[in-house]
Amino acid sequence: ELRRQVAELGQSVRQASVDSEENERLRTLLGLRQQRRDFVFESAYITGHSSSNWASTLTLSKGTSCGIAQGNCVVDSEGYLVGIVTEAGLNWCTVATVLDTEAQIGAKVFRTGETTVAMGDLSLMGRNRLKLSYLESESSLINGDLVVTSGLGGYYPSGLVIGSVEEILTDDGGLTKYAILAPQADLSELTEVFVITSFDVVD
């Protein structure tokens, strides 16, 4: 009888832990939805990480059966940009992170409104950094500036935080400036992400 009671208590503790995790996940999703009421989110777990000298991708646990499609943006629980869906099957999808060399995202400097492009860079991937290119010749960019998605063209939502400026450099020709960005999302610690399956386009 005692063993049975201990087993039942153990089961209750395990269930309580599962319920607590589920409640936390739902609170996180609710917080995201309150931040951006124009977004439709689909939560998914990360089932695989893949990184090489030129690629940085994630595999997620959901796909087209949940409305996920190629081109959808993926964010973490804080709403920071993680990457873009590049391929989707029925119950899985692949995400190219912001560090991936194929990543090119229309961006805007939050403080000044300057439009630019955030992109993965072969020489920066190993440092978990990306590049901010096509800066204006008179750019007033400074270290610490926050960079967000521009939303231009309507392909991606606007205002998603990509990262912050760590360093401003001039290319080898000495003609154009670029910056090194630290992504705001902690890509190495993620276990669950949120796919934006629908959003209102802001002109």
C-alpha atoms as a printed R data frame, in Angstrom:
    type eleno elety resid chain resno      x      y       z
1   ATOM     1    CA   GLU     A     1  0.000  0.000   0.000
2   ATOM     2    CA   LEU     A     2  2.847  2.341   0.914
3   ATOM     3    CA   ARG     A     3  4.656  1.591  -2.345
4   ATOM     4    CA   ARG     A     4  1.453  2.294  -4.271
5   ATOM     5    CA   GLN     A     5  1.043  5.652  -2.515
6   ATOM     6    CA   VAL     A     6  4.685  6.579  -3.216
7   ATOM     7    CA   ALA     A     7  4.220  5.670  -6.888
8   ATOM     8    CA   GLU     A     8  1.057  7.786  -7.088
9   ATOM     9    CA   LEU     A     9  2.819 10.729  -5.431
10  ATOM    10    CA   GLY     A    10  5.715 10.395  -7.879
11  ATOM    11    CA   GLN     A    11  3.287 10.446 -10.783
12  ATOM    12    CA   SER     A    12  1.555 13.526  -9.346
13  ATOM    13    CA   VAL     A    13  4.881 15.370  -9.024
14  ATOM    14    CA   ARG     A    14  5.832 14.511 -12.618
15  ATOM    15    CA   GLN     A    15  2.443 15.644 -13.902
16  ATOM    16    CA   ALA     A    16  2.712 18.881 -11.922
17  ATOM    17    CA   SER     A    17  6.088 19.543 -13.548
18  ATOM    18    CA   VAL     A    18  4.634 18.932 -17.022
19  ATOM    19    CA   ASP     A    19  1.647 21.178 -16.246
20  ATOM    20    CA   SER     A    20  3.963 23.915 -14.962
21  ATOM    21    CA   GLU     A    21  6.037 23.806 -18.156
22  ATOM    22    CA   GLU     A    22  2.883 23.912 -20.275
23  ATOM    23    CA   ASN     A    23  1.538 26.892 -18.306
24  ATOM    24    CA   GLU     A    24  4.836 28.717 -18.754
25  ATOM    25    CA   ARG     A    25  4.759 28.035 -22.494
26  ATOM    26    CA   LEU     A    26  1.190 29.326 -22.774
27  ATOM    27    CA   ARG     A    27  2.089 32.459 -20.775
28  ATOM    28    CA   THR     A    28  5.010 33.071 -23.125
29  ATOM    29    CA   LEU     A    29  2.784 32.693 -26.174
30  ATOM    30    CA   LEU     A    30  0.173 34.997 -24.632
31  ATOM    31    CA   GLY     A    31  2.870 37.608 -23.976
32  ATOM    32    CA   LEU     A    32  4.012 37.428 -27.592
33  ATOM    33    CA   ARG     A    33  0.459 37.785 -28.852
34  ATOM    34    CA   GLN     A    34 -0.077 40.833 -26.663
35  ATOM    35    CA   GLN     A    35  3.114 42.421 -28.022
36  ATOM    36    CA   ARG     A    36  1.968 42.115 -31.624
37  ATOM    37    CA   ARG     A    37 -1.756 41.591 -32.004
38  ATOM    38    CA   ASP     A    38 -1.430 41.585 -35.807
39  ATOM    39    CA   PHE     A    39  0.620 38.359 -35.733
40  ATOM    40    CA   VAL     A    40 -0.599 34.758 -35.903
41  ATOM    41    CA   PHE     A    41  1.900 32.479 -34.117
42  ATOM    42    CA   GLU     A    42  2.488 28.740 -34.261
43  ATOM    43    CA   SER     A    43  4.768 27.364 -31.550
44  ATOM    44    CA   ALA     A    44  7.228 24.592 -32.427
45  ATOM    45    CA   TYR     A    45 10.018 22.692 -30.747
46  ATOM    46    CA   ILE     A    46 13.524 22.527 -32.187
47  ATOM    47    CA   THR     A    47 14.299 18.927 -33.115
48  ATOM    48    CA   GLY     A    48 17.676 19.537 -34.727
49  ATOM    49    CA   HIS     A    49 20.536 22.034 -34.956
50  ATOM    50    CA   SER     A    50 22.899 22.055 -37.924
51  ATOM    51    CA   SER     A    51 25.872 24.340 -38.347
52  ATOM    52    CA   SER     A    52 28.830 24.273 -40.689
53  ATOM    53    CA   ASN     A    53 31.288 26.792 -42.106
54  ATOM    54    CA   TRP     A    54 28.600 28.245 -44.370
55  ATOM    55    CA   ALA     A    55 25.216 27.226 -42.943
56  ATOM    56    CA   SER     A    56 23.280 27.621 -39.698
57  ATOM    57    CA   THR     A    57 19.883 25.912 -39.677
58  ATOM    58    CA   LEU     A    58 17.270 24.547 -37.288
59  ATOM    59    CA   THR     A    59 14.719 21.775 -37.809
60  ATOM    60    CA   LEU     A    60 11.325 22.353 -36.186
61  ATOM    61    CA   SER     A    61  8.601 19.927 -35.112
62  ATOM    62    CA   LYS     A    62  5.783 21.438 -37.210
63  ATOM    63    CA   GLY     A    63  5.125 22.134 -40.870
64  ATOM    64    CA   THR     A    64  2.497 22.768 -43.522
65  ATOM    65    CA   SER     A    65 -0.232 20.907 -41.600
66  ATOM    66    CA   CYS     A    66 -0.060 23.755 -39.047
67  ATOM    67    CA   GLY     A    67 -0.018 26.528 -41.640
68  ATOM    68    CA   ILE     A    68  3.756 26.980 -41.709
69  ATOM    69    CA   ALA     A    69  5.171 27.957 -45.113
70  ATOM    70    CA   GLN     A    70  8.456 28.869 -46.746
71  ATOM    71    CA   GLY     A    71  9.309 32.496 -46.016
72  ATOM    72    CA   ASN     A    72  7.703 32.626 -42.548
73  ATOM    73    CA   CYS     A    73  9.693 34.479 -39.883
74  ATOM    74    CA   VAL     A    74 10.646 32.627 -36.709
75  ATOM    75    CA   VAL     A    75 11.115 34.383 -33.359
76  ATOM    76    CA   ASP     A    76 12.049 33.420 -29.796
77  ATOM    77    CA   SER     A    77  9.908 33.915 -26.689
78  ATOM    78    CA   GLU     A    78 10.963 37.580 -26.477
79  ATOM    79    CA   GLY     A    79  9.957 38.242 -30.088
80  ATOM    80    CA   TYR     A    80 13.577 38.474 -31.313
81  ATOM    81    CA   LEU     A    81 14.190 37.246 -34.856
82  ATOM    82    CA   VAL     A    82 15.670 33.739 -35.042
83  ATOM    83    CA   GLY     A    83 15.494 33.147 -38.798
84  ATOM    84    CA   ILE     A    84 13.369 32.373 -41.847
85  ATOM    85    CA   VAL     A    85 11.644 29.132 -42.877
86  ATOM    86    CA   THR     A    86 13.394 27.882 -46.040
87  ATOM    87    CA   GLU     A    87 11.660 24.515 -46.483
88  ATOM    88    CA   ALA     A    88  8.485 22.980 -45.056
89  ATOM    89    CA   GLY     A    89  7.069 19.461 -45.043
90  ATOM    90    CA   LEU     A    90  3.842 18.166 -43.546
91  ATOM    91    CA   ASN     A    91  5.096 17.977 -39.942
92  ATOM    92    CA   TRP     A    92  8.552 19.596 -40.073
93  ATOM    93    CA   CYS     A    93 10.316 22.645 -41.414
94  ATOM    94    CA   THR     A    94 13.846 23.957 -41.829
95  ATOM    95    CA   VAL     A    95 14.842 27.418 -40.630
96  ATOM    96    CA   ALA     A    96 17.883 29.343 -41.855
97  ATOM    97    CA   THR     A    97 18.985 31.366 -38.837
98  ATOM    98    CA   VAL     A    98 20.027 35.008 -39.083
99  ATOM    99    CA   LEU     A    99 23.652 33.765 -39.121
100 ATOM   100    CA   ASP     A   100 23.202 31.587 -42.230
101 ATOM   101    CA   THR     A   101 25.160 32.796 -45.259
102 ATOM   102    CA   GLU     A   102 21.964 32.698 -47.347
103 ATOM   103    CA   ALA     A   103 20.155 35.056 -44.953
104 ATOM   104    CA   GLN     A   104 19.403 38.538 -46.342
105 ATOM   105    CA   ILE     A   105 16.823 40.562 -44.455
106 ATOM   106    CA   GLY     A   106 15.636 44.107 -45.093
107 ATOM   107    CA   ALA     A   107 16.588 46.022 -41.959
108 ATOM   108    CA   LYS     A   108 16.229 49.417 -40.332
109 ATOM   109    CA   VAL     A   109 18.225 51.181 -37.651
110 ATOM   110    CA   PHE     A   110 15.667 51.788 -34.907
111 ATOM   111    CA   ARG     A   111 17.172 55.069 -33.693
112 ATOM   112    CA   THR     A   112 17.655 56.797 -37.056
113 ATOM   113    CA   GLY     A   113 15.307 54.975 -39.444
114 ATOM   114    CA   GLU     A   114 18.163 54.281 -41.884
115 ATOM   115    CA   THR     A   115 17.305 51.329 -44.137
116 ATOM   116    CA   THR     A   116 19.914 48.690 -44.794
117 ATOM   117    CA   VAL     A   117 20.329 44.900 -45.148
118 ATOM   118    CA   ALA     A   118 21.273 42.381 -42.454
119 ATOM   119    CA   MET     A   119 22.963 39.276 -43.833
120 ATOM   120    CA   GLY     A   120 24.849 36.190 -42.827
121 ATOM   121    CA   ASP     A   121 28.572 36.359 -43.509
122 ATOM   122    CA   LEU     A   122 31.029 33.505 -43.965
123 ATOM   123    CA   SER     A   123 33.792 35.185 -41.970
124 ATOM   124    CA   LEU     A   124 31.484 36.104 -39.070
125 ATOM   125    CA   MET     A   125 29.468 32.895 -38.569
126 ATOM   126    CA   GLY     A   126 32.093 31.304 -36.353
127 ATOM   127    CA   ARG     A   127 31.799 34.305 -34.016
128 ATOM   128    CA   ASN     A   128 27.971 34.079 -33.955
129 ATOM   129    CA   ARG     A   129 27.733 37.445 -35.661
130 ATOM   130    CA   LEU     A   130 26.161 38.810 -38.855
131 ATOM   131    CA   LYS     A   131 26.794 41.758 -41.135
132 ATOM   132    CA   LEU     A   132 24.884 44.998 -41.686
133 ATOM   133    CA   SER     A   133 25.567 46.110 -45.262
134 ATOM   134    CA   TYR     A   134 24.694 48.963 -47.621
135 ATOM   135    CA   LEU     A   135 25.040 51.694 -45.025
136 ATOM   136    CA   GLU     A   136 24.552 55.264 -46.230
137 ATOM   137    CA   SER     A   137 27.775 57.210 -46.849
138 ATOM   138    CA   GLU     A   138 26.718 59.721 -44.189
139 ATOM   139    CA   SER     A   139 25.393 57.073 -41.811
140 ATOM   140    CA   SER     A   140 25.248 58.163 -38.162
141 ATOM   141    CA   LEU     A   141 25.229 54.570 -36.912
142 ATOM   142    CA   ILE     A   142 26.818 54.066 -33.489
143 ATOM   143    CA   ASN     A   143 27.771 51.064 -31.376
144 ATOM   144    CA   GLY     A   144 24.779 49.739 -29.477
145 ATOM   145    CA   ASP     A   145 22.208 50.804 -32.085
146 ATOM   146    CA   LEU     A   146 19.297 48.369 -32.312
147 ATOM   147    CA   VAL     A   147 18.507 46.969 -35.760
148 ATOM   148    CA   VAL     A   148 15.005 45.720 -36.640
149 ATOM   149    CA   THR     A   149 13.278 44.306 -39.714
150 ATOM   150    CA   SER     A   150 12.154 47.059 -42.092
151 ATOM   151    CA   GLY     A   151  9.086 45.265 -43.449
152 ATOM   152    CA   LEU     A   152  9.683 46.875 -46.863
153 ATOM   153    CA   GLY     A   153  8.098 44.911 -49.681
154 ATOM   154    CA   GLY     A   154  5.709 43.148 -47.317
155 ATOM   155    CA   TYR     A   155  7.666 39.880 -47.316
156 ATOM   156    CA   TYR     A   156  8.464 39.988 -43.589
157 ATOM   157    CA   PRO     A   157  6.848 41.781 -40.637
158 ATOM   158    CA   SER     A   158  8.344 45.098 -39.585
159 ATOM   159    CA   GLY     A   159  9.862 45.859 -36.193
160 ATOM   160    CA   LEU     A   160 11.277 42.440 -35.292
161 ATOM   161    CA   VAL     A   161 14.539 42.947 -33.406
162 ATOM   162    CA   ILE     A   162 17.461 41.404 -35.313
163 ATOM   163    CA   GLY     A   163 20.410 42.512 -33.197
164 ATOM   164    CA   SER     A   164 22.595 45.334 -31.963
165 ATOM   165    CA   VAL     A   165 25.630 47.017 -33.518
166 ATOM   166    CA   GLU     A   166 28.946 45.890 -32.055
167 ATOM   167    CA   GLU     A   167 31.437 47.426 -34.457
168 ATOM   168    CA   ILE     A   168 31.415 49.780 -37.465
169 ATOM   169    CA   LEU     A   169 34.021 49.152 -40.161
170 ATOM   170    CA   THR     A   170 35.041 50.320 -43.640
171 ATOM   171    CA   ASP     A   171 35.538 47.842 -46.481
172 ATOM   172    CA   ASP     A   172 38.948 47.146 -48.025
173 ATOM   173    CA   GLY     A   173 38.407 49.770 -50.719
174 ATOM   174    CA   GLY     A   174 37.768 52.405 -48.068
175 ATOM   175    CA   LEU     A   175 34.580 53.535 -49.798
176 ATOM   176    CA   THR     A   176 31.688 51.883 -47.978
177 ATOM   177    CA   LYS     A   177 30.923 51.217 -44.344
178 ATOM   178    CA   TYR     A   178 29.397 48.140 -42.796
179 ATOM   179    CA   ALA     A   179 28.671 47.003 -39.255
180 ATOM   180    CA   ILE     A   180 28.941 43.796 -37.265
181 ATOM   181    CA   LEU     A   181 25.735 42.778 -35.494
182 ATOM   182    CA   ALA     A   182 25.268 40.607 -32.435
183 ATOM   183    CA   PRO     A   183 21.949 38.752 -32.813
184 ATOM   184    CA   GLN     A   184 19.496 39.491 -30.029
185 ATOM   185    CA   ALA     A   185 18.164 35.913 -29.934
186 ATOM   186    CA   ASP     A   186 20.410 33.437 -28.114
187 ATOM   187    CA   LEU     A   187 20.466 30.799 -30.846
188 ATOM   188    CA   SER     A   188 22.479 28.272 -28.838
189 ATOM   189    CA   GLU     A   189 20.007 28.101 -25.934
190 ATOM   190    CA   LEU     A   190 16.734 27.761 -27.838
191 ATOM   191    CA   THR     A   191 14.452 24.754 -27.384
192 ATOM   192    CA   GLU     A   192 11.163 26.254 -28.588
193 ATOM   193    CA   VAL     A   193 10.406 28.982 -31.121
194 ATOM   194    CA   PHE     A   194  7.365 30.719 -32.593
195 ATOM   195    CA   VAL     A   195  6.623 30.865 -36.313
196 ATOM   196    CA   ILE     A   196  4.741 33.924 -37.585
197 ATOM   197    CA   THR     A   197  2.308 32.376 -40.067
198 ATOM   198    CA   SER     A   198  0.369 35.576 -40.760
199 ATOM   199    CA   PHE     A   199  0.746 39.316 -40.155
200 ATOM   200    CA   ASP     A   200 -0.714 42.655 -41.224
201 ATOM   201    CA   VAL     A   201  1.375 44.432 -43.860
202 ATOM   202    CA   VAL     A   202  2.138 48.018 -42.822
203 ATOM   203    CA   ASP     A   203  2.824 50.409 -45.718
